[in-house]
Amino acid sequence: MNEPNQQLDDLHHVACVVRDVAEAAVWYRERFRCEIAYEDETWALLRFANASLALVTEGDHPAHVGFITPSALDAGPLKTHRDGTRSAYVTDPSGNSVELLDSSSV
């Protein structure tokens, strides 16, 4: 349990696998108030008021949850992504992919 005054890590995004990134981006934009922060053929990032939704293609990017945390460096070497963020991936005890984003790169 966190102490009452301890700062909590931020949920940056949730990534879900889609068949077609462009089609999925249109679907979400037509139904929700969000903006496209980035989009290409294999990945789109939709920004909402409190977090982002990543749309990813299977085989190019894993479905995952991304957190901004100062402890990202503890997970090993950080990879720099095309959007300039740096992160490392770890697996939780149930086998889910978790992205740890370096707080200085977001």
C-alpha positions, 0 to 999 in steps of 0.5 A: 500500500502506498503512503498517503503522500507518496506520488503514484506512477501514471498510466500512460496507455493501454495497447490493444491489437487491431486488424487495421490501425486506420479503420480502428482509429476512425472507429474510436474517433467517431465514438469518443472525444479523443485526438490522434497523437500519432498514426502509421500502418502498425501503430496509432496513439489516441489521446484521451483526457486521462490516458492514451489508447494505442492501437497496434497490429499483431506481430509488430507490437504486443498488447500491453499496458504502459506506465510512466515510472522513474524505475524504468531504468531498473528493468534493463536497457531502454529502447528509444521509440519513433515517438521519442519515448524510451522504455523497457518491457517486462512481463507480469506474473500472469504473462502480460506484457508491461511497458515501463516508460522512462519519465524523462522521455515522456 
